[in-house]
Amino acid sequence: MSTVEMPIKALPFEPDARVTILTGAGASADSGVPTFRDPGGLWRRIDPNTIATARGFFADPVRGWALYHELRTHVRACEPNAAHHAISAFQAEHRGVVRLITQNVDGLHLRAGARELIEIHGNLFHTRCGDETCDLAPFFDERPEAATDHRCPSCGGVLRPDVVWFGEPNDLELEREVSEALASCDWYLAIGTSGTVYPAALYARFAKKNGAQTVIVNLELPENAGDFDLHYTGRAAEVVPILLGRP
Ligand SMILES: [Zn+2]
């Protein structure tokens, strides 16, 4: 089936339809969140290689944590936008299961009240030990000293942000949950993601193969547009509330 550009109006969800939503950087763009993958803003000054790869970060954890502290401060000042709020309201009110997967680490879905959320690239505000064998559990990090104190309280190793860096695999357990959400949905919506980053690039194809109606909302047509039945061009904060019946 060819991709169809549709007039923007509420999607015809069956009352108990199971819906799985994936959000990417475009969903947070209207909140002013800088991302690793969209160079600009903060990233004109900070080389992503120094804090978005294990090698770069652990080469100088003091510098790494200073930059993450700056990033956390910046993102904490951002607010969820109309797309985040529409998705949360849809999750709360729709009768069928609505699962939400996000590639974003900014925590804005949680601040907008999202439930059934899978953060496949982690959460910027969570910290964990850099040693995979350490027993320290990841924790929500509001320590004022986080910018300067990077020692693990359990093993004395180096703490790191609990996010997935370039070159690192997604968490296997989370990927299993994602597969389940994709295999068992009637509708699959990709919002604000070019769909070219693996494994997310395969999600639409997998959902479609399992019988889901597939929808994309993005600023431009992605390379894998053929995996989507419906295509909407525009900003997530403008388009998503209308599609979810919450303009
Ligand atoms: Zn440790």
Boltz pocket constraint, residues with backbone or C-beta under 6 A from the ligand:
constraints:
  - pocket:
      binder: B
      contacts: [[A, 129], [A, 130], [A, 131], [A, 134], [A, 135], [A, 136], [A, 152], [A, 153], [A, 154], [A, 155], [A, 156], [A, 157]]
      max_distance: 6.0
